[in-house]
Amino acid sequence: MRDWILGLIEKYGSKVSSWALNKRISQRDPNEWIKGYKKWKNEEVYGQKEQEELKASYKQSLANKKERENK
């Protein structure tokens, strides 16, 4: 009996949560979010040295991926 009740709560709780999240997100402008994310990523999170290290690391990982694909 207890498991059945908890199952109902879990089932309908997830549906309500999903519905509420969709209502919140549907009113947001995706372009505004993208613009804010790019600004955060490039300017505020890392200093110049860390940005250079991240770019080098990313380029190296792409090169490694291409090497694995060519083998």
Secondary structure, DSSP 8 states (H G I E B T S, - for coil): -HHHHHHHHHHHHHHHHHHHHHHHHHTS-HHHHHHHHHHIIIIISS-HHHHHHHHHHHHHHHHHHHHHHH-
